[in-house]
Amino acid sequence: MSLPGQSSMNRLRERSAAKPDSLVLALVCVAQFMVVLDISIVNVALPDMRNDLHMTQSGLGWVLNAYTLTFAGFLLLGGRAADLFGRKRLFLIGLATFSLTSLIGGLAQNGTELIAARAVQGLGGAILSPATLTILTTTFTDPKSRTRALGLWSAVAAAGGATGVIAGGVLTDLLSWRWILFVNVPIGIVVIAISRWAVPESRLEGERPTLDWAGALTITGSLVAIVYGVVSTDRHAWSSTLVMTSLAVGVALMAAFILIESKHPHPLVPLRLFRSRGLTGANIVMVLLGSAMFAAFFFLSQYMQDVHGYSPLATGFAFLPMPLAIIVGTQVSSRLVSRIGPRMLLAVGTLISAVGMFSLSGLTVHSSYLLHIGISGAVFTFGAGLSFVPVTLSATTGVDPHDAGLASGLINTTRQIGGSVGLAALLTIASSRAQSLAPEGAGVAETGGFTLAFATASGLLVVAALVSLVVLPRKVPVRGLAPAVADVADEPAVA
């Protein structure tokens, strides 16, 4: 028998208990928004960075690659560390690192300082991003509330990509490129201050895995050496000592990484995962898709500003249809995947992206925005959106259930790796072509380099479609998984 007013008190307690959970959700979403935003917000500001700090084209590529390589190399380790040392603690460490290096990067006086700050910022993002997701999943234990929270978290991540191109244009145009980094500082300080008392601490109970530091360091070092070797070919021959040494170091470190993973009791990437055709094929496709996506935004930003004279703000708005097309493609994909199957839908999505990218390879100095940039870019990114759901399903449904989280983290890591290595290779191709066309004028030379890079990226996407058809298994069990995908897709702007 309840006392008078007891039910009212119970309802009050429920409301007060719900508020901290809502606040935790808001905090982790803001933190994840910062991480995603910092990838897309930089693209629009690249020409201003180059002019202000007197950077070369290859140096400009490192502004993106320094961030993505450390982010990719330490992402899986960051998730493991959060489980081991405490999710709240790693969340605060990652956020503090990310915010401090944003300040240092904004104050950079030369390209070397900016690139170094971006590298450490990527490390902060690698610690922060998985901590936001683990805090969310441990806070929301009810399946229904967890689904809603995951949907909102995913929506915020998608919004970060779309918002970044606009925010980058506004901040660069009205203030300076430095504010695309400074903007993280006050947000980070506020989130840290509130999180210290609002976010509960949690860590993995029972047997706790050891950290695979050697694996993280060797894979990151390998990628940096390979990218450095590839990018250096714009100034040195492929047969030069510098290039050959860099590539040899990269290959040696990659071999060391594989050896470490085969021996470590808790490896970052258990090699047994690659027995799954679905996971192996999906990660190959994601490397190729990531290469094309990073290159598209990198080169289009410079094409619109250097060749057509767009302001950073106009460039940001010109980019807007592309992330929106990704969102639409993802929504469509989540509803088609159970009918068509991941294998065929992934092949269709990558081929549509290839068509859009090939259309971009026809750009000239006098191309119009609507026909040659806006529509082509939207077709490319719509196809990419179609690909995201089936590539993730292919990577995760062919492995043991207890490895599903690791497989999902791996597909995100290979996207970053593909973006960095692919951008380095395409940047070398573009620079070489631009140098050969230099006598015809700066605009023609630069455009020629960009279009050859777009044509090459289109070929990579065709290869991705072929890999989808040849490597992925014909039947992937999506029944039971597809409704979950559809539920998440019903949340706004998930990508």
C-alpha positions as CSV (number, residue, x, y, z in Angstrom):
1,M,0.0,0.0,0.0
2,S,1.5,3.3,-1.0
3,L,1.4,6.4,1.2
4,P,-0.4,9.6,0.0
5,G,1.9,11.4,-2.3
6,Q,4.3,8.5,-2.7
7,S,3.5,8.0,-6.4
8,S,4.2,11.7,-6.9
9,M,7.6,11.4,-5.2
10,N,8.4,8.3,-7.3
11,R,7.7,10.2,-10.5
12,L,9.8,13.1,-9.2
13,R,12.7,10.7,-8.6
14,E,12.3,9.2,-12.1
15,R,12.5,12.7,-13.6
16,S,15.5,13.6,-11.6
17,A,17.2,10.3,-12.6
18,A,16.4,10.9,-16.3
19,K,18.0,14.3,-16.3
20,P,21.6,13.1,-15.7
21,D,21.2,10.5,-18.4
22,S,20.0,13.2,-20.8
23,L,22.9,15.4,-19.8
24,V,25.4,12.6,-20.4
25,L,23.9,12.0,-23.8
26,A,24.2,15.7,-24.7
27,L,27.8,15.8,-23.5
28,V,29.0,12.8,-25.5
29,C,27.1,14.0,-28.5
30,V,28.8,17.4,-28.4
31,A,32.2,15.7,-28.0
32,Q,31.6,13.4,-30.9
33,F,30.3,16.4,-33.0
34,M,33.6,18.1,-32.3
35,V,35.6,15.1,-33.6
36,V,33.6,14.7,-36.8
37,L,33.4,18.5,-37.4
38,D,37.1,18.8,-37.3
39,I,37.5,16.5,-40.3
40,S,35.1,18.4,-42.6
41,I,35.7,21.9,-41.3
42,V,39.3,21.9,-42.4
43,N,38.7,21.3,-46.1
44,V,37.2,24.8,-46.8
45,A,40.1,26.5,-45.0
46,L,42.9,24.7,-46.9
47,P,43.7,27.5,-49.5
48,D,43.9,30.1,-46.7
49,M,46.2,27.9,-44.7
50,R,48.4,27.4,-47.7
51,N,48.6,31.1,-48.4
52,D,49.1,32.3,-44.8
53,L,51.7,29.7,-43.8
54,H,53.4,29.4,-47.3
55,M,52.7,25.7,-47.5
56,T,53.3,23.4,-50.5
57,Q,50.5,21.3,-52.0
58,S,52.0,18.1,-50.4
59,G,52.3,19.9,-47.1
60,L,48.7,20.9,-47.3
61,G,47.8,17.2,-47.6
62,W,49.6,16.5,-44.3
63,V,47.2,18.9,-42.6
64,L,44.5,16.2,-43.2
65,N,46.8,13.2,-43.1
66,A,48.5,14.0,-39.8
67,Y,45.1,14.0,-38.2
68,T,43.6,10.9,-39.9
69,L,46.7,8.7,-39.5
70,T,47.0,9.1,-35.8
71,F,43.3,8.9,-35.4
72,A,43.2,5.7,-37.4
73,G,46.3,4.2,-35.8
74,F,45.2,4.7,-32.2
75,L,41.4,4.4,-32.6
76,L,41.1,0.7,-31.6
77,L,43.7,1.3,-28.8
78,G,41.6,4.2,-27.5
79,G,38.5,2.0,-27.1
80,R,40.5,-0.7,-25.3
81,A,42.1,1.9,-23.0
82,A,38.7,3.3,-22.1
83,D,37.5,-0.1,-20.9
84,L,40.7,-0.7,-19.0
85,F,41.4,2.7,-17.3
86,G,37.8,4.1,-17.1
87,R,35.6,5.6,-19.7
88,K,35.1,8.9,-18.0
89,R,38.8,9.3,-17.4
90,L,39.7,8.7,-21.0
91,F,36.8,10.9,-22.2
92,L,38.3,13.8,-20.2
93,I,41.9,13.1,-21.3
94,G,40.8,12.8,-24.9
95,L,38.8,16.0,-24.8
96,A,41.5,18.0,-23.0
97,T,44.1,16.8,-25.5
98,F,41.8,17.6,-28.5
99,S,41.0,21.1,-27.1
100,L,44.6,22.0,-26.2
101,T,46.0,20.9,-29.6
102,S,43.2,22.9,-31.3
103,L,44.5,26.0,-29.5
104,I,48.1,25.2,-30.4
105,G,47.2,24.5,-34.1
106,G,45.3,27.8,-34.3
107,L,48.4,29.6,-33.0
108,A,50.8,27.9,-35.5
109,Q,53.2,30.1,-37.3
110,N,54.3,27.7,-39.9
111,G,53.2,24.5,-41.6
112,T,55.4,22.2,-39.4
113,E,53.8,23.5,-36.2
114,L,50.3,23.1,-37.7
115,I,50.9,19.6,-38.9
116,A,52.4,18.5,-35.5
117,A,49.4,19.9,-33.7
118,R,47.0,18.1,-36.0
119,A,48.8,14.8,-35.4
120,V,48.4,15.1,-31.6
121,Q,44.8,16.3,-32.1
122,G,44.1,13.1,-34.0
123,L,45.5,11.1,-31.1
124,G,43.1,13.1,-28.8
125,G,40.2,12.2,-31.2
126,A,41.2,8.5,-31.1
127,I,40.9,8.5,-27.3
128,L,37.8,10.7,-27.2
129,S,35.6,9.1,-30.0
130,P,35.4,5.5,-28.7
131,A,34.9,6.8,-25.1
132,T,31.8,8.7,-26.1
133,L,30.3,5.5,-27.5
134,T,31.2,3.3,-24.6
135,I,29.8,5.9,-22.1
136,L,26.6,6.0,-24.0
137,T,26.2,2.2,-24.1
138,T,26.9,1.8,-20.4
139,T,24.6,4.7,-19.4
140,F,21.6,3.6,-21.5
141,T,21.1,-0.1,-20.6
142,D,17.5,-0.3,-21.6
143,P,17.4,-1.6,-25.3
144,K,14.8,0.9,-26.4
145,S,16.4,4.0,-24.8
146,R,19.9,2.8,-26.0
147,T,18.6,2.6,-29.6
148,R,17.2,6.1,-29.4
149,A,20.5,7.3,-27.9
150,L,22.6,5.6,-30.6
151,G,20.3,7.1,-33.2
152,L,20.9,10.6,-31.9
153,W,24.6,10.0,-31.5
154,S,24.8,8.9,-35.2
155,A,22.6,11.8,-36.3
156,V,25.0,14.3,-34.5
157,A,27.9,12.6,-36.3
158,A,26.2,13.1,-39.6
159,A,25.3,16.7,-38.8
160,G,29.0,17.3,-38.0
161,G,29.9,16.5,-41.6
162,A,27.3,18.7,-43.1
163,T,27.8,21.5,-40.6
164,G,31.6,21.5,-41.0
165,V,31.6,22.7,-44.5
166,I,29.4,25.6,-43.6
167,A,31.1,26.4,-40.3
168,G,34.5,26.3,-42.0
169,G,33.4,28.8,-44.6
170,V,31.8,31.2,-42.1
171,L,34.7,31.2,-39.7
172,T,37.3,31.5,-42.4
173,D,35.5,34.2,-44.3
174,L,34.5,36.4,-41.3
175,L,37.4,35.8,-39.0
176,S,40.3,33.6,-40.2
177,W,41.2,30.0,-40.8
178,R,42.6,29.9,-37.3
179,W,39.1,30.0,-35.8
180,I,38.2,26.6,-37.3
181,L,40.6,25.3,-34.6
182,F,40.0,27.9,-31.9
183,V,36.3,27.2,-31.9
184,N,37.0,23.8,-30.2
185,V,38.6,25.4,-27.1
186,P,35.6,27.1,-25.4
187,I,33.3,24.2,-26.2
188,G,35.9,21.7,-24.9
189,I,36.3,23.7,-21.6
190,V,32.6,23.8,-21.0
191,V,32.1,20.1,-21.7
192,I,35.1,19.2,-19.5
193,A,33.7,21.3,-16.6
194,I,30.3,19.8,-16.7
195,S,31.4,16.2,-17.4
196,R,33.6,16.1,-14.3
197,W,30.5,15.8,-12.1
198,A,27.8,14.7,-14.6
199,V,29.4,11.7,-16.3
200,P,29.7,8.5,-14.1
201,E,32.9,6.5,-14.1
202,S,32.8,2.9,-15.4
203,R,35.3,0.4,-16.6
204,L,35.4,-3.2,-17.7
205,E,34.8,-5.8,-14.9
206,G,36.4,-9.2,-14.7
207,E,39.4,-10.0,-17.0
208,R,40.7,-6.8,-18.4
209,P,42.8,-7.0,-21.6
210,T,46.4,-5.6,-21.8
211,L,47.0,-2.7,-24.1
212,D,48.7,-3.4,-27.5
213,W,50.9,-0.3,-27.5
214,A,53.4,-2.0,-29.9
215,G,50.7,-2.8,-32.4
216,A,49.3,0.8,-32.4
217,L,52.8,2.3,-32.7
218,T,53.9,0.0,-35.5
219,I,50.8,0.4,-37.6
220,T,50.8,4.2,-37.2
221,G,54.5,4.4,-38.0
222,S,54.0,2.2,-41.0
223,L,51.3,4.3,-42.4
224,V,53.2,7.6,-41.8
225,A,56.3,6.2,-43.6
226,I,54.3,4.9,-46.6
227,V,52.4,8.2,-47.0
228,Y,55.6,10.2,-46.6
229,G,57.3,8.1,-49.3
230,V,54.4,8.5,-51.7
231,V,54.0,12.2,-51.1
232,S,57.7,12.8,-51.6
233,T,57.5,11.6,-55.2
234,D,56.3,15.1,-56.2
235,R,59.9,16.3,-55.5
236,H,61.9,13.1,-55.8
237,A,62.0,10.2,-58.2
238,W,60.4,6.9,-57.2
239,S,63.9,5.4,-57.4
240,S,65.4,8.0,-55.1
241,T,67.0,7.0,-51.8
242,L,64.4,9.0,-49.8
243,V,61.4,7.5,-51.4
244,M,62.7,3.9,-51.4
245,T,63.9,4.1,-47.8
246,S,60.5,5.5,-46.6
247,L,58.6,2.8,-48.4
248,A,60.9,0.1,-47.1
249,V,60.5,1.3,-43.5
250,G,56.7,1.4,-44.0
251,V,56.7,-2.2,-45.3
252,A,59.0,-3.4,-42.5
253,L,56.8,-1.8,-39.8
254,M,53.7,-3.3,-41.4
255,A,55.4,-6.8,-41.2
256,A,56.2,-6.1,-37.6
257,F,52.6,-5.1,-36.9
258,I,51.4,-8.4,-38.4
259,L,53.9,-10.4,-36.3
260,I,52.9,-8.5,-33.1
261,E,49.2,-9.1,-33.7
262,S,49.8,-12.8,-34.2
263,K,51.6,-13.1,-30.8
264,H,49.9,-10.6,-28.6
265,P,47.4,-12.0,-26.1
266,H,45.0,-9.1,-26.7
267,P,45.8,-7.8,-30.2
268,L,44.3,-4.7,-31.6
269,V,43.3,-6.6,-34.8
270,P,43.0,-10.4,-34.3
271,L,44.2,-11.9,-37.5
272,R,41.5,-14.6,-37.3
273,L,38.9,-11.9,-38.3
274,F,40.2,-12.0,-41.8
275,R,39.1,-15.5,-42.3
276,S,35.7,-13.9,-43.0
277,R,35.3,-13.1,-46.7
278,G,32.7,-10.5,-45.8
279,L,35.0,-8.6,-43.4
280,T,38.0,-8.8,-45.7
281,G,36.1,-7.7,-48.7
282,A,34.3,-4.9,-46.9
283,N,37.5,-3.5,-45.5
284,I,39.1,-3.5,-49.0
285,V,36.1,-1.7,-50.4
286,M,36.2,0.8,-47.5
287,V,39.9,1.6,-48.2
288,L,39.0,2.4,-51.8
289,L,35.9,4.4,-50.9
290,G,37.7,6.3,-48.3
291,S,40.4,7.2,-50.8
292,A,37.9,8.6,-53.2
293,M,35.9,10.6,-50.6
294,F,39.0,12.3,-49.0
295,A,40.3,13.2,-52.4
296,A,37.0,14.6,-53.6
297,F,36.6,17.1,-50.8
298,F,40.3,18.0,-50.7
299,F,40.6,18.8,-54.4
300,L,37.1,20.3,-54.9
301,S,37.7,22.9,-52.2
302,Q,40.9,24.1,-53.9
303,Y,39.3,24.0,-57.4
304,M,36.4,26.2,-56.3
305,Q,38.5,28.7,-54.5
306,D,41.7,28.8,-56.6
307,V,40.2,28.3,-60.1
308,H,36.7,29.9,-59.7
309,G,37.6,32.4,-57.1
310,Y,34.9,31.3,-54.6
311,S,35.1,32.7,-51.1
312,P,35.4,30.2,-48.2
313,L,31.8,30.9,-47.3
314,A,30.6,30.3,-50.9
315,T,32.6,27.1,-51.0
316,G,31.0,25.9,-47.8
317,F,27.5,26.4,-49.2
318,A,28.6,24.8,-52.5
319,F,29.6,21.7,-50.6
320,L,26.3,21.4,-48.8
321,P,24.4,19.2,-51.3
322,M,27.1,16.5,-50.9
323,P,26.8,15.6,-47.2
324,L,23.0,15.9,-47.6
325,A,23.2,13.4,-50.5
326,I,25.1,11.1,-48.2
327,I,22.4,11.2,-45.6
328,V,19.7,10.5,-48.3
329,G,21.7,7.6,-49.7
330,T,22.1,6.1,-46.2
331,Q,18.3,6.4,-45.6
332,V,17.6,4.7,-48.9
333,S,20.2,2.0,-48.4
334,S,18.9,1.0,-44.9
335,R,15.5,0.2,-46.5
336,L,16.9,-1.6,-49.6
337,V,19.6,-3.8,-48.0
338,S,17.2,-6.5,-46.8
339,R,15.6,-6.8,-50.3
340,I,18.7,-6.5,-52.5
341,G,21.3,-7.9,-50.2
342,P,24.6,-6.1,-49.1
343,R,26.7,-7.6,-51.9
344,M,24.7,-6.2,-54.8
345,L,23.7,-2.9,-53.1
346,L,27.4,-2.2,-52.3
347,A,28.3,-2.9,-55.9
348,V,25.5,-0.5,-57.1
349,G,26.5,2.2,-54.6
350,T,30.2,2.2,-55.5
351,L,29.4,2.2,-59.3
352,I,27.1,5.2,-58.8
353,S,29.9,6.9,-56.9
354,A,32.2,6.1,-59.8
355,V,29.9,7.7,-62.3
356,G,29.8,10.9,-60.2
357,M,33.5,11.0,-59.8
358,F,34.1,10.4,-63.4
359,S,31.8,13.3,-64.2
360,L,34.0,15.5,-62.0
361,S,37.0,14.4,-64.1
362,G,35.5,16.5,-66.9
363,L,35.9,19.8,-65.1
364,T,37.5,22.7,-67.0
365,V,38.5,26.2,-66.0
366,H,35.1,27.4,-67.1
367,S,32.8,24.7,-65.8
368,S,29.5,25.7,-64.2
369,Y,28.7,24.9,-60.6
370,L,25.2,23.4,-61.0
371,L,25.9,21.0,-63.9
372,H,29.6,20.1,-63.4
373,I,30.2,20.4,-59.6
374,G,26.9,20.3,-57.7
375,I,25.1,17.5,-59.5
376,S,28.3,15.4,-60.1
377,G,29.3,15.8,-56.4
378,A,25.8,14.9,-55.2
379,V,25.8,11.7,-57.4
380,F,29.1,10.7,-56.0
381,T,28.2,11.2,-52.4
382,F,24.7,9.6,-52.9
383,G,26.4,6.5,-54.1
384,A,28.8,6.6,-51.1
385,G,25.7,6.9,-48.8
386,L,24.2,3.8,-50.4
387,S,27.4,2.0,-49.7
388,F,27.8,2.7,-46.0
389,V,25.1,0.4,-44.6
390,P,25.9,-2.7,-46.8
391,V,29.7,-2.4,-46.2
392,T,29.2,-2.2,-42.5
393,L,26.8,-5.2,-42.5
394,S,29.2,-7.2,-44.7
395,A,32.0,-6.5,-42.2
396,T,30.1,-7.4,-39.1
397,T,27.7,-10.2,-40.0
398,G,30.4,-12.7,-41.0
399,V,32.2,-12.7,-37.6
400,D,31.5,-14.1,-34.2
401,P,29.0,-12.0,-32.2
402,H,31.6,-11.1,-29.6
403,D,33.8,-9.7,-32.4
404,A,31.1,-7.5,-33.9
405,G,32.2,-4.4,-32.1
406,L,35.8,-4.9,-33.1
407,A,34.8,-5.5,-36.7
408,S,32.8,-2.3,-36.7
409,G,35.8,-0.3,-35.2
410,L,38.0,-1.9,-37.9
411,I,35.9,-0.7,-40.8
412,N,36.0,2.8,-39.4
413,T,39.8,2.5,-39.1
414,T,40.3,1.3,-42.6
415,R,38.2,4.2,-43.9
416,Q,40.6,6.7,-42.3
417,I,43.6,4.7,-43.5
418,G,42.2,4.5,-47.1
419,G,41.6,8.3,-47.0
420,S,45.1,9.1,-45.9
421,V,47.0,6.7,-48.2
422,G,44.7,7.3,-51.1
423,L,44.9,11.1,-50.8
424,A,48.7,10.9,-50.7
425,A,48.7,8.8,-53.9
426,L,46.2,11.0,-55.7
427,L,47.9,14.2,-54.6
428,T,51.1,12.9,-56.2
429,I,49.3,12.2,-59.4
430,A,47.6,15.6,-59.4
431,S,50.9,17.4,-58.7
432,S,52.8,15.6,-61.4
433,R,50.1,16.4,-64.0
434,A,49.9,20.1,-62.9
435,Q,53.7,20.4,-63.3
436,S,53.5,19.1,-66.9
437,L,50.7,21.6,-67.7
438,A,52.4,24.6,-66.0
439,P,53.2,26.4,-69.3
440,E,49.5,26.6,-70.1
441,G,48.8,28.7,-67.0
442,A,48.1,28.2,-63.3
443,G,44.3,27.6,-63.7
444,V,44.7,25.1,-66.5
445,A,47.5,23.3,-64.8
446,E,45.8,23.0,-61.4
447,T,42.5,21.9,-63.0
448,G,44.3,19.3,-65.1
449,G,45.9,17.9,-62.0
450,F,42.5,17.7,-60.2
451,T,40.7,16.1,-63.1
452,L,43.3,13.4,-63.4
453,A,43.0,12.6,-59.7
454,F,39.2,12.4,-60.1
455,A,39.5,10.0,-63.0
456,T,41.9,7.8,-61.1
457,A,39.5,7.9,-58.1
458,S,36.7,6.8,-60.4
459,G,38.8,3.8,-61.4
460,L,39.3,2.9,-57.7
461,L,35.6,2.9,-57.2
462,V,35.1,0.6,-60.1
463,V,37.6,-1.7,-58.5
464,A,35.6,-1.5,-55.3
465,A,32.5,-2.6,-57.1
466,L,34.3,-5.6,-58.6
467,V,35.7,-6.5,-55.2
468,S,32.1,-6.4,-53.8
469,L,30.9,-8.8,-56.5
470,V,33.9,-11.2,-56.4
471,V,35.0,-11.3,-52.8
472,L,31.9,-10.8,-50.7
473,P,29.8,-13.9,-50.1
474,R,26.6,-14.1,-52.2
475,K,24.4,-14.5,-49.2
476,V,24.9,-12.3,-46.1
477,P,22.3,-13.0,-43.3
478,V,20.6,-9.6,-42.9
479,R,17.3,-10.8,-41.6
480,G,17.1,-9.7,-38.0
481,L,19.8,-7.1,-38.6
482,A,18.0,-5.1,-41.2
483,P,15.2,-4.0,-38.9
484,A,17.7,-2.7,-36.5
485,V,19.4,-0.8,-39.3
486,A,16.0,0.6,-40.3
487,D,15.2,1.7,-36.8
488,V,18.4,3.7,-36.6
489,A,17.8,5.1,-40.0
490,D,14.5,6.5,-38.8
491,E,16.4,8.8,-36.5
492,P,17.1,12.2,-38.2
493,A,20.1,12.6,-40.4
494,V,21.9,9.4,-39.5
495,A,24.9,8.6,-41.6
